[in-house]
Amino acid sequence: MTAPSNLITAAILVIGDEILSGRTKDKNIGYIAEYLTNIGIDLKEVRVVPDEEDEIVAALNALRGRYSYVFTTGGIGPTHDDITADSVAKAFGVSIDIDPRAVAIMQERFAARGVEMNEARLRMARIPAGAELVENKQSGAPGFMIGNVIVMAGVPSIMQAMLDAAAPRLKTGVKMISETIRGDVREGDIGTELGEIARQHPNATIGSYPFFDDKSGPNTNLVIRSRDAGSLAAARTDVEAMLKRVRGTLKATA
Amino acid sequence: MTAPSNLITAAILVIGDEILSGRTKDKNIGYIAEYLTNIGIDLKEVRVVPDEEDEIVAALNALRGRYSYVFTTGGIGPTHDDITADSVAKAFGVSIDIDPRAVAIMQERFAARGVEMNEARLRMARIPAGAELVENKQSGAPGFMIGNVIVMAGVPSIMQAMLDAAAPRLKTGVKMISETIRGDVREGDIGTELGEIARQHPNATIGSYPFFDDKSGPNTNLVIRSRDAGSLAAARTDVEAMLKRVRGTLKATA
């Protein structure tokens, strides 16, 4: 598929031992993936790394050099295992300190909720030099954006609030459009023909996803994606004609 | 934390455009993570990459050189977008062809279900030279294991059957044990003290995970993990004493 000149790409970096141990099941990857698709940003890679500075720095530097944006989740709370902000500062080679803007926001929120500011909570105001804050309507303590990296919380409701706050600042590209066609065939019945159609439509990508229907048994969803509506429609016409033909043949030989 | 000499590590490589577009929400990472923890294998990294050969080869080669095992999910079906087996062969620099062992298994299963063998389905019998098959009790077409890489389907029920089949062949290490303590404090109330306890117990890792309780509001789970029961118990004693102290102080000042 030809890449348009304004293709905007992204990676997600999930930071947290609790995801790797299986104790916490990630809910952020799928949410961010769908969100980015909807605003015209192509998610190209995801990594999950432990709460270890070297791992975070290495992954972040690999990803931020390669994609338009990197979204991190996790590790910006008030405890010793929250080392994301410091790791991001290290990756960028900048200093990090308690940020008066973040403190002011947190003081106001904490006062309203009757929570005391202390050494641990001040840790959440540590922001790398040069970063912009990302508002957190959910619980106050902000995320931040530095260069092309958006640093967000791991708690899904807080991450979602931060993503809403960051999104208007992002460059976006031509939105990928997609259509799903229910095949009513097994994947293996159409593999060869579908591959041929995919080759004939280089401006669309065609994915084949098997699923099991409780009533009718093994089935397949075909998903056609393109940034161009005409290319998508042309591929769709060929896919539908092929499906009709194959279903006819299967019926005749059944 | 001191790494025992028999530490067995792993990475997961999820392959699939549908995960990156957000269309399909991954259910395999959390399942495999928990499974590996339970059998004494430390999951250290996860990557999600698109259905692109260069990306799969690069990620696989980075991961298989670094960890004891790499588990891949996705991309071994009968359609043109299933390119995992060929990419794995390329990463290992070996040939790939239709494997008579895989064909025999599939012929038997297909005959029993009245499904015809065809060119597309034969694609699922393409196995890199030197690989061992991994049984698929769910739907027949096998996964495979080559070197330290275990190649599995993306459909969760099939992946789970393959993981069960592969697990008995794997080396495993001393199992990580963990205990969860409900804090009944906010994370920010204990951050400083918890960090001090974590430093005093280098053979345990202590994670702090905020959650919201519908009855009592913001709360925190503390998870202590160690391979040594004595180290875990010692850390637990200190964490519980600290929690009692902090809760007392909060009550007195409330």
HADDOCK unambig.tbl for C-alpha pairs under 7 A between the chains (distance, minus, plus):
assign (segid A and resid 20 and name CA) (segid B and resid 33 and name CA) 5.71 0.50 0.50
assign (segid A and resid 20 and name CA) (segid B and resid 43 and name CA) 5.58 0.50 0.50
assign (segid A and resid 20 and name CA) (segid B and resid 44 and name CA) 6.46 0.50 0.50
assign (segid A and resid 21 and name CA) (segid B and resid 33 and name CA) 5.52 0.50 0.50
assign (segid A and resid 21 and name CA) (segid B and resid 34 and name CA) 5.99 0.50 0.50
assign (segid A and resid 21 and name CA) (segid B and resid 37 and name CA) 5.99 0.50 0.50
assign (segid A and resid 21 and name CA) (segid B and resid 43 and name CA) 6.69 0.50 0.50
assign (segid A and resid 22 and name CA) (segid B and resid 30 and name CA) 5.13 0.50 0.50
assign (segid A and resid 22 and name CA) (segid B and resid 31 and name CA) 6.96 0.50 0.50
assign (segid A and resid 22 and name CA) (segid B and resid 33 and name CA) 4.51 0.50 0.50
assign (segid A and resid 22 and name CA) (segid B and resid 34 and name CA) 4.21 0.50 0.50
assign (segid A and resid 23 and name CA) (segid B and resid 34 and name CA) 6.85 0.50 0.50
assign (segid A and resid 25 and name CA) (segid B and resid 30 and name CA) 5.25 0.50 0.50
assign (segid A and resid 30 and name CA) (segid B and resid 22 and name CA) 5.12 0.50 0.50
assign (segid A and resid 30 and name CA) (segid B and resid 25 and name CA) 5.26 0.50 0.50
assign (segid A and resid 31 and name CA) (segid B and resid 22 and name CA) 6.95 0.50 0.50
assign (segid A and resid 33 and name CA) (segid B and resid 20 and name CA) 5.71 0.50 0.50
assign (segid A and resid 33 and name CA) (segid B and resid 21 and name CA) 5.51 0.50 0.50
assign (segid A and resid 33 and name CA) (segid B and resid 22 and name CA) 4.52 0.50 0.50
assign (segid A and resid 34 and name CA) (segid B and resid 21 and name CA) 5.98 0.50 0.50
assign (segid A and resid 34 and name CA) (segid B and resid 22 and name CA) 4.21 0.50 0.50
assign (segid A and resid 34 and name CA) (segid B and resid 23 and name CA) 6.84 0.50 0.50
assign (segid A and resid 37 and name CA) (segid B and resid 21 and name CA) 5.98 0.50 0.50
assign (segid A and resid 43 and name CA) (segid B and resid 20 and name CA) 5.58 0.50 0.50
assign (segid A and resid 43 and name CA) (segid B and resid 21 and name CA) 6.68 0.50 0.50
assign (segid A and resid 44 and name CA) (segid B and resid 20 and name CA) 6.44 0.50 0.50
assign (segid A and resid 44 and name CA) (segid B and resid 49 and name CA) 6.59 0.50 0.50
assign (segid A and resid 44 and name CA) (segid B and resid 50 and name CA) 6.54 0.50 0.50
assign (segid A and resid 45 and name CA) (segid B and resid 48 and name CA) 5.49 0.50 0.50
assign (segid A and resid 45 and name CA) (segid B and resid 49 and name CA) 5.12 0.50 0.50
assign (segid A and resid 46 and name CA) (segid B and resid 47 and name CA) 5.38 0.50 0.50
assign (segid A and resid 46 and name CA) (segid B and resid 48 and name CA) 4.82 0.50 0.50
assign (segid A and resid 46 and name CA) (segid B and resid 49 and name CA) 6.93 0.50 0.50
assign (segid A and resid 47 and name CA) (segid B and resid 46 and name CA) 5.38 0.50 0.50
assign (segid A and resid 47 and name CA) (segid B and resid 47 and name CA) 4.36 0.50 0.50
assign (segid A and resid 47 and name CA) (segid B and resid 48 and name CA) 6.45 0.50 0.50
assign (segid A and resid 48 and name CA) (segid B and resid 45 and name CA) 5.49 0.50 0.50
assign (segid A and resid 48 and name CA) (segid B and resid 46 and name CA) 4.82 0.50 0.50
assign (segid A and resid 48 and name CA) (segid B and resid 47 and name CA) 6.43 0.50 0.50
assign (segid A and resid 49 and name CA) (segid B and resid 44 and name CA) 6.59 0.50 0.50
assign (segid A and resid 49 and name CA) (segid B and resid 45 and name CA) 5.12 0.50 0.50
assign (segid A and resid 49 and name CA) (segid B and resid 46 and name CA) 6.93 0.50 0.50
assign (segid A and resid 50 and name CA) (segid B and resid 44 and name CA) 6.54 0.50 0.50
assign (segid A and resid 78 and name CA) (segid B and resid 187 and name CA) 6.61 0.50 0.50
assign (segid A and resid 78 and name CA) (segid B and resid 188 and name CA) 5.47 0.50 0.50
assign (segid A and resid 78 and name CA) (segid B and resid 191 and name CA) 5.64 0.50 0.50
assign (segid A and resid 79 and name CA) (segid B and resid 191 and name CA) 4.36 0.50 0.50
assign (segid A and resid 79 and name CA) (segid B and resid 192 and name CA) 6.96 0.50 0.50
assign (segid A and resid 79 and name CA) (segid B and resid 195 and name CA) 6.60 0.50 0.50
assign (segid A and resid 79 and name CA) (segid B and resid 208 and name CA) 6.76 0.50 0.50
assign (segid A and resid 80 and name CA) (segid B and resid 191 and name CA) 6.68 0.50 0.50
assign (segid A and resid 80 and name CA) (segid B and resid 195 and name CA) 4.82 0.50 0.50
assign (segid A and resid 81 and name CA) (segid B and resid 207 and name CA) 6.34 0.50 0.50
assign (segid A and resid 119 and name CA) (segid B and resid 192 and name CA) 6.69 0.50 0.50
assign (segid A and resid 120 and name CA) (segid B and resid 188 and name CA) 5.52 0.50 0.50
assign (segid A and resid 120 and name CA) (segid B and resid 191 and name CA) 4.76 0.50 0.50
assign (segid A and resid 120 and name CA) (segid B and resid 192 and name CA) 5.28 0.50 0.50
assign (segid A and resid 121 and name CA) (segid B and resid 188 and name CA) 5.16 0.50 0.50
assign (segid A and resid 187 and name CA) (segid B and resid 78 and name CA) 6.60 0.50 0.50
assign (segid A and resid 188 and name CA) (segid B and resid 78 and name CA) 5.46 0.50 0.50
assign (segid A and resid 188 and name CA) (segid B and resid 120 and name CA) 5.52 0.50 0.50
assign (segid A and resid 188 and name CA) (segid B and resid 121 and name CA) 5.16 0.50 0.50
assign (segid A and resid 191 and name CA) (segid B and resid 78 and name CA) 5.64 0.50 0.50
assign (segid A and resid 191 and name CA) (segid B and resid 79 and name CA) 4.34 0.50 0.50
assign (segid A and resid 191 and name CA) (segid B and resid 80 and name CA) 6.66 0.50 0.50
assign (segid A and resid 191 and name CA) (segid B and resid 120 and name CA) 4.78 0.50 0.50
assign (segid A and resid 192 and name CA) (segid B and resid 79 and name CA) 6.95 0.50 0.50
assign (segid A and resid 192 and name CA) (segid B and resid 119 and name CA) 6.71 0.50 0.50
assign (segid A and resid 192 and name CA) (segid B and resid 120 and name CA) 5.28 0.50 0.50
assign (segid A and resid 195 and name CA) (segid B and resid 79 and name CA) 6.61 0.50 0.50
assign (segid A and resid 195 and name CA) (segid B and resid 80 and name CA) 4.84 0.50 0.50
assign (segid A and resid 207 and name CA) (segid B and resid 81 and name CA) 6.32 0.50 0.50
assign (segid A and resid 208 and name CA) (segid B and resid 79 and name CA) 6.77 0.50 0.50
